[in-house]
C-alpha cells in the first residue's frame, strides 16, 4: 500500500493572534528605546575631519593615509602568517598522524612569544617524541610534580624517571595523590603516611567541570544549583601554598613540571590550578602529545608533559592499566583478564551485578548479557564486554583500592641524603594540615563498596629513545586498520551500535567461546536485560528549553 504524502503544518493564524504578536513586539521595542534613553546611549558622532583652517592640514592627511596603509599591510602579513601555520599543522598531521592535543597556544621559550613546541620530524616514532618532550620538561623544571592515581599509587610510580630527576640536579620531587575521591578515606590516610616518609605528598582531587578559555556563555535566568561532586576541587590551596613557599625560599620565578603515566590526571590538575580549561582532557589515554607552558602567575609557570612510555617487560596487568596502546597490541580479552585476575572476585560480582564466575571468559559472557552486548545470531560479544570493563577500570568513575605495603622500605634509587634534600625548603607542617583538611573534605566511597585490587608494584618506564622497541610490521598494519576504536567506548550503547554492523564472519570466534563454556554456567545465566537510558524530568525540560532557545 502506498503511503499518503504527509502535509506540512500550516502557518496560518487568526487575525487576533497576529495583531496581538505585533502589539507585543511594539511594546518590547518601546521599552528598549526607553531604557536606552535613560542610560544616555546616543549614536556615535561622525568624524568631522581636519578643518580647512588648521595649519599643516596636508601633512596630517598624508600621515593618516600612511598609517592606514601600514595597518592594512600588517593585517595582510598576519593573515599570511596564519596560513603558513595552518599549512605546517596539516603537513605534520599527514606525515606523523599526530594531531595537536592542546587547545591554547603556549609560550615557546618560557615567556618569549606564544607558540607550541612541536616535534620537528614528522616521520619519527611518536614514542620517541614523547621521550624528547618529557626530557625537556624535566630539564626545565625546578619542581617536578609526579601525579599518582590514588587507587594504585605504587603502580603509578616510575623508578627510571625518578632516578633521572635525581641525577639532573637540585630539583624538588613532590608526589600528588589525584582521584582521592575514588578510594576509602582509611586507605587514603594509610597511603599518605606511607608515601610522605620518602617524598612530600599532596592529597588532591581535580575539578573536571571547568569552562573553556575564551568561550562566551550567555547568562540565562535559571535556578542556582549546588555544585556537583565533580566540580569541587580539593587540595588546590595546599598545593598552591607549597609552591608559593618554595618560590619565596628560591628567590626567583620557578618552573613546575607535571609528569605521570597516562590517565592519572596531569592536565586536569593544571586546569584546576588555573581555574579554566587550558589543557585538553578526556577519557581516552595519551591526549597530551607535547610540552605545554601554562603561566599561573608572574612567579610560577607550569609545564604539562606527555605521559611515560611503559616498558614491555612489565606484567600484563601493568601494561593493561598504564599503556594507552595496550588494547591495540594485546587482545582485549587478555588485557581485561589480566586486570580481573588481581581483583577480588566477590566484590567484582557485586559491583558489576553479575552471577559468580569461575574464569574470566565466564565473567565476560555474563557482563555481555547483563549490558545487552550481542553479535548477530544472539551470541554474546566477549570482546565488547572486555573493552567495556577495561575502559571503566582505567577511567575516572570506578572505585577500587590497593592496600599499602605492611613495612616501609625505601626505593633503591633513594637514600637518606636525597630524602632530606627533597624536603628542604618546603613547609611540611602546613602541608600536613592541608592534607588533613583535604581528607576530611573529600567524599570517598565506603570500604565495603570498593573493589580490593592487588598492585603489581612499581611500573618500569622508558626514558631513553634508544630503549624504545621498534614496532613490528603486523602491529603497524593492525593499528592502521583498527585505529583507536577503544577510545570511543565511553558508554554501553555506543558499543552496541558499533557491533551491530559487523559481518557475520566475526561471530564464529565468540560462538566457539560460548560453546566451550560448561553447560551449568550456560544454564545459570540470566536472560539479557534491556537497560534504557531515560532522561529525568528535569533533564528533559532542560533539553526542550535548549532546543527552543537555539
N, C-alpha and C positions, 0 to 999 in steps of 0.2 A: 504494500500500500504506500502510495506516495505521500510524503509528509507535507502538510499545508505550510505555506510560507508564513513566518511569524512577522506580524506588522510591528513597526516601532511605535513606542508610546507617543501619543500626540502631545504637542507643546501648547496647545490652545488652552486658554483660561478665560474665566469670566471677566467682564469689564470692571466689576467691583474689586476683584483681586489685583488686576493690573494697575488700576488707579491708586489702590492702597500702597502697592510697592513703590510707585513713583513718588507718592507723598512722603513715604518713609525716607527715600533717598534724598529728596529735597531738604527734609528736616535734618538729616545727618550732615549734608553739605553746609547748611546754615550754621549748625553747631560748630563745625570745624572752622568756618570763617570767623565766627565769634571768638573762639579760643585763640586763634592766630592773631586776631586784632588785640586781644588782651595782652598777649605775650609781646606784642610790638614787632612781629615779624613783617618786614617790608621787603619789597622787591629790590634786588641789588641794583645800584645806580650804574648807568653806563659810563665807561671811562671817557671823560671829555677830551682826552688827548693833550698835547702840548699847545698852549695858546700861541697865537702869532706874535704877540708882544714879548714873548720870552726870549732872552738872549741865548745864542748858540742853539737855536731850535734844530737846525740841520744836523749838527753834531750829535745831539741827543737822539734824534730819529735814526741816524746811521748806527749809533751804538746799540739801540734797541733792536734794530734789524740784525746786527751781528750776533747779539745774544740769542735771538730767536733761532738763527741758523745753527749756532753751537748746540743748543738744546736738541734740535732735530737730529743733528749728527750723532749726539750722544745716545739718543733713543735708538737710532739705527744701529749703532755699534753694539749696544746692549742686546738688541734683537738678534744680531748675528752671533754674539757670544752664546746666547741661549740655544740657538740652533746647533752650534758646534757641540755644546754639552750634550744635547739630546742625541746627536749622531754618535758621540762616543759611548753613551749608555747603550744605544742599540747595538753597536759593534760588540761591546762587552757581553751583552745578553746572548747575541747569536754565537759568539765564539766559545764562551765558557758555560753558558746556560745558567749562570748565577745572576739572579735578579737583585737589585739593591733592596736591602731589608729595612732601612731606616726611613722615617717619614721626613725628617727635617734636615736641611743642610747643616753641617757642623764645621768646626774650625779645623783647618788642615795642620797648622803648626802652633797649637796651644795659644790661640789668641790672635794669630796673624791671618786675617781673612776667613771667609766661610767656604769650606769645600770639604767634601767627604774623602777620606783616604780610600782610594780604590786600588784593587790589585792591578799591577802593571801588565802582566801577561795573561792573555785570555785563555790559552790552551793549557795552563798549568793545572795540576791536580787541586781540586778545592780544599782537600785536607791539608796540603802543604801551604796553601794561602792562609788557612786558619792558624797554622803554627806561626807563620810570619806575623800575623796580626796580634796573636797572643804575646809573642816576644816583645812587640812594640809597646803593648800595654804594661808589661812587667818592667821594662827598662824605663819607661817614662814616669811610672807611678812612685810616689813617696810612701803611700799607704795602700796596701792591697787587701780588698775585702773578698774572702773566699766564701761564696754563698753555698750553704748546705741545705738539703731538704731535711726538715725536722723528722720526717718519717724514717729516714735511714741516713743519719749524719755520717756514720763511719764509711758507708759506701759511696758518699759524695766527696770524700777527701782523696786527693791525688798526691802520692808521695813524691813523684817526679817533679811536679810543678812547685810544690812547697820547697823542695831542695833547690830548685833553680832560683826561687825568690831569695832564699838564704844566701846563696852564692853570689847574687847580683849586687850585694852591698847593704848599706844601712837602710833597710826598708822594714816597715811595720806590717805584720800579717795579722789580720783580725778575722775571726770566724763569725758568720751571720747565719743564725738558725731561722730560715724562712719557712713559711707554711706551718707556723706553730699552732694554727687553729685546727689542724688535721690530726693531732696526736693528743692523748690524755695529758692533763696537767702534771700528774705524778711522773710520767715518762719524760716530759719536757724538763722538769726540775732535775731528774737524775742525769739526763744528758748534759744539762748546763753545768752541773757540779763536776761531771767527768771531763768536759772539754776545757773548762776555764783553768784547770790545773796546768794545761800546756800553753794555751793561747787565749788572749782576750776574746770573749764570746758575747754576741749581742742577740737577744731574742727579738724576732721581727715577724711582722705579718703585713705583707704588701697589699695595698689597695688595688683592686682590679677594675674599678669603675671610675675612670677619670676622663675628663673632657679632652678632645683633641685640640692641639695648639692651633690658634687661628680660626677655629670653627665658630661660625656665627650661630647663636641659638636664640630663637625668638621666644620672648618671655610670654607665656600664656597664663591666664588666670586659672590655675589648678590648685588643688588642695596640697598643702605641705605634708609630706610623709616622713616618717622616721627613716634614717639611712639603713640600707641593707647591711648584712654582716660583711659582704664583700667590699663595701665602700669604706669601711673603717680601717685605718692604718694603725698598727700597733708597733711601738718600738722606734718610731721616727725621731722622737725627741732625744731618746738615749743615744742613738747613732749620731745625730747632729751635735750633741754636746761632746761626744767623744772626739769627733773630727775637729770641732772648733777648739777644744782644749789642746789637741796636738798641734794645730796650726799656730796657736799662740806660743806654745813652747818652741816650735820650729822657727818662728820668727819671720816667715815669708809665706807666699802663696804655695799651696800644695796641690798635687795631682793624686786623685784617689782612683785606683783601678778596681774594677769589679769583674771577678773571674768565677768560673764554676763549670760543672757538667751541664749538658742540655736539660732544659725544662726545670731548673731549680728556682727560677725567678730573678735572674740578674737584671733584666730590663725593667721588670715590674718594680724592683727596689729603687731604681733610678727615677722612674716615673713618680713613685711615691714621695721621694725626696724633693723632686722638682714640682710636685703637685699638678702636673699636667702630663698628657700622653706625648712625650718626646720620642721615646724609643718604641719600635714596633714590637708588640707582644701578641701571643696567640697560643692555642692549644698544641699545635704541631711543634716538633723539636727543631732546633737549629735555625731559627728565624734571623738571628743576628749573624751576619756574614763578614763584617769588617769592624774595625775600631771606630767608635763614635765618641766625640768630645762634647760633653754637656756641662756648661758652666752653671754651678749652683749659685754662686755669688762672686764677688771680686777676689776672694781669697781661696775658694775651694772649687776645683773643677773635677768632674767625674768622667772616667774613661770606661765606656762599655766595650766588651770584648766578645769575640765568638767563643763557643764552648770548647772544652777539652776534647781531644781526639782519644777515644778509648782504644787501648791495646787489645789485639785479638787473642792475647794469651790469658785474658780474664775468664772467669767462669761463665757459663751460659746465662745464668740469671743476671749477672752484672752487664753482659753485653745487651741483653734484652731491655734492661732498665736505663742504661746510660748511653747507648749508642742510637743516634737518630736513624741510622740505616739498618738497624738490626732486623726490622720487619721485612726488609727487602732481601738482605743477604741470607738470613735464617728463615726457615719456613715459619709461618705464623703459629702453627700448632706447636712447633718445637719451642719457639720463644715463649709463648704463653705457658707451656707445660713446665719450663724451667722456673718461671715465677711461681707457678702453682705448687711446685714441689717444696718450696721453702715457706709456704704459708700454712697456718693452722686450718686443717680441713673442716673442722666443725664450725669455726667462725666464718669460713668462706661460704658454707652451705646456708648459714643464717643471713649473711649479707646479700647473697645473690638469689635467695629464696628458691633453691633447687633441692631435690632429694639427695640423700647420701650417695657418694660415688666411690668406686674402687680404684679408678685410674683417671688420668686427665681426659682421655677420649670420652669416657662416660660423662664427665662433667661438662664438656663442650656440647655433647649431644643434648643434655638436659637444659643447658643455657640457651641453645638454639631453639629448642621447643618452647622454653619459657618466654623468650623475646620474640617469637614468631619469625625466626630466620630459617627459610626453607629454600631449597632449589626446586627446579622443575621436576615434577614427579612426586613432590612431598617429602623427599629425603632431607634430613637436617643439614644445614650449612655449617660444617665444622670450622672451616677457615674464617667465615664471618664471625662466628662466636669467639674464636681465638683472638681475632683482631679487636673485637669489641672489648674483651676482657683486658687485652694489652693496653688499649687506649685509655680505659678507665683507670688502670693501675698506674700508668705514667702521667695521667692528668692531675688536676688540682681539685678533685672532688672526692675521691675515695680515701677514707681514713684507715690507715694501718700504722703500726709502730714496731720498732725494734728495741729490745732491751739492751742497755749499755753493758760492756764487759764487767764482770764482777770485780776484777782487780785492775787498777790503772797501771799501765806500762807505757813509758814514753816512746814516741816514734823513733825509729833508728836514725833518722836524719836530724834529730833534735838532741840537745844536751842542756845542762843547767844554765850554762852561759848564754846560749841562744834564747832560751825561755825568758831569762832575766832581761835581755836586751829588747825582746819583743814587747815586754810590759813596761819598759822605762818610758817616761814621758806621757803616759796615759793615766787618766783619773779613774782607777779601778773601783774605788769606793762608791763614787757617784754612779758608775756603770752597774754595780751590783744593785743599788737602789732602783735604778730604772728598769733593770731586768725583773726584779721582784714585782714592780708595778705592772709591767707588761704581762707577766704570768697571771696576775690577778685579773687583768682586763680582758685577756683573750678568752674566748669561749670555745673550749675544746670538747671533743666527744667523750663519752664515758669509756672507761676501760673495758667494760663488757661488750660494748657495741663496736669496738675497733678490732681489726684483724691483727693477730700476732704474726710477725714476719721475722725469719732468721736472716740476719745480714751476712753477706759473704765477705765482709771486711773491706779493707782499703781497695780502691779500684785503681789499677795501674793505667797510666796515660802515656801518650807520646807527645813529646815537646820538640824533638829534633826532626827535621824534614827527611833526613836520610833513613830514619827508622820506620817511616810510613811504608807499609807493603803496597806493591803495585797491584792494581785490580786485574783480575782475570778477564779474558775476553767474554766468557759466559756471563759473568756478573755485569759487565758493561751492557751486553745485549739485553739482559733481563731488566736493567734499570731503564734503558731506552724504551722498552716495550711497556713495562708496568708503570714507570714514573713514580710518583709519590702518592699512590692511591690511599695509603694508610692514613694520610693526614686528613682525609675527608670523612673519617669515621667518627664524627662527633655525636651522632645520635643513632638510635636503633632504626628509625625509619629510613635514614639515608642508606644504611646497609641493605635494607630490604629492597630499596629502589635500585641499588647497584646490581644486586644479584638477580633481580627479576628478569633482566635481559640477557643473561648468559646463555651460551649454547648448550644443547642437551648433552654434548660430549663431555662437558665438565662435571656431569652428575655422577659419572661412574666411580670416581675416587671416593666421594662421600658415601655413595651407596654401598661400596665394598666395606668401608669402615663401619657402616651401620649394621651390615650383615655379620661382621666379625664380632660384634658385642654378644655377650651371653644373653640367652633368652629371658632370664629373670629380670635383667636390667631393662630389656625392651618392654616387658610386661608391666614393670613398676612405673614406667614413665607416665607422667600425666599428660593429658591432651594439650595441644598448643593453645595458649591463652592469647587473646587479642588485647593489645594494650592501646588504648585510644588516647591521643594527645589532645584532650579537650581543654578549651580555654575556660578560665573562670569568668564570672560575670563582669568583674572589674576590668580584666584584660580585654574582653570582648567590647565593652563600652569604649575603652581607650583606643582600640583598633578602629572602631567605627568613627570615632572623633578624628583620628589622624587622617582617615580617608577623606572625610568631609573637609578637613582643613586644607589638605593638598588640593 
